[in-house]
Structures are given as structure tokens and as C-alpha cells.
Amino acid sequence: MSRNKKFRIEETEIREIIPNFGYCMATDKITVEGLKIGYMYREEPDDVNDSGWRFFSGTETQEYVNNPDNIEIYDVNTIANYDSAIIAFLDKPIGTELSRIGDTNNFIITPES
């Protein structure tokens, strides 16, 4: 994790909720700005430690996502501390895309475009 960013949750405040799930990618909209996860998908993992999960607030522009300074690699447990609503969906298979339903803690499968 980049040490020059001011994260919404301090490293010392991260609780172990879902151990040994591997790593994921998430944008600063979630970890720095504190927005809830609005869109997530699971792709083929890059290696054995990669869960394949990628998390976004859903407000990111393509330009924002293309800037590597806006995305970090985290333990999935860390992101679950930011938004525990994702936990119920983490066992979904590769290829799953989910979108949050409004301000609820529920997600729906995102239809293919």
C-alpha cells in the first residue's frame, strides 16, 4: 500500500473478518475517499494468491481507472473492513460481475452489455 495516501481506515484498525482469502484490487474511491463498493467483478487470478476480485465505487471514470496511482492491491480482508456487504458474495465464481442495489447492502448480477 502506498504510504503517502490517507486511508479512511488505519492499518491498526483492520479486523480479521475473512482470513486467507488472498489479495484483490480496489480504487482510492473506496479506501481513501470512503465510498461504498458499487461494482465488483471477479476475473481469472493473476497468481495463486490473487482472489481475482476487483472493487470499484462505480463512480470512477475510465481516465481515473487508467491511472495506476488510483488503484492498489489489498488483502480482501482489508476491503471487507471497508464494506462488509461484499462478504456474502466472495465465493462467487470467476466471471461474476455485481452491482450494488442503491443504498442497500445487496448486490445483483450485472447483465452482460
N, C-alpha and C positions, 0 to 999 in steps of 0.2 A: 504494500500500500504506500502511496505517496505521502510523505510526512509533511509536505507543505500545504496540505489541504486541511480544512477544519471540518472534521466529520461530525455529524449530528449525534452519534453515539461514540463515546470514548472507548478505546480498546479495553480498558479496565471494567467497563460496564457490560460487556458482551457476556451473556449467559450461555451455557451449553444446553441447547434445546434439541438439536438434531446432530449428534456427533457422527463423524466418519462418513459424511455424505459427499466429500470431495469439494472441488472448487467450482466457481461459476464466474460469470462476468456481469457487472452491474454498472449503471451510469451514475455520475455525480448528482443527477437529479434526485436520486434516491438517497445516497449516502452523505452528500454534502448539503443539498437543498432540503432534504427531508420529505420529498413527495412519496406517496404510496406507489407500489408497483401497479401499473395499469395494463402492462402487456408483458408476457413472458413466453419464451419458447425453448424447446429442448432439441438440440441438434446432435449430430454424431460427435462424441467426445474427441478432443484432440489427443488425449493420452489416458492412461489408466486412472489418474487422479481427477480428471475432468468429469464433472457430473453431466456436462452438456447443456446446462441451464444458462440462459441469458435473460437478464432482467432489465426492464425499462419502465419509466413512469408513463410512457405513452405520449409525452409532450415534446420529446426530442425531435429536432429536425434532422434531415439526412446530413446536413453540414455538421451539426453537433455530434452525431454518431461517428462521422468520418474522422473526427479529431481524436486521436488516441489519448490525449490528456483528459478527456471526459469519461473514460471507461477504465475500470480497474478490475483486477482479478481478486476475488474474495473467497473465503470458505463459505459454503452455502449456509452454514450455521450463523455466520455474521449477518447475512442478508435476511435470514429468518428472524433475527433480532430486530431488524428494521421494520419488517412486515410479516407477522406470523401467519397471515392469511394464506401464504404460499405453501405452508407445510402440508396441507391436505392434498396437494397436487404434485408433490415432488416425485412420487413413484410413477407418474405418467410416462408413457414410452417416448422414445426418440421420435421426433416429428410432430409432437404435440405443440400447439400454439393456443394460448389462453389470454383472454381479455377480461379485465375486471368489470363487473356489472355495477355501474355508477359508484356510489359511495359505500357499497356493501363490502363484505369480506368474501363474496362469491365471485367466481370466475366462470366464463363459458368458453367452450372450444371456439376458436376463431375460425370462421369459414374460409376456405381457400379462395383467393382472389381470382 
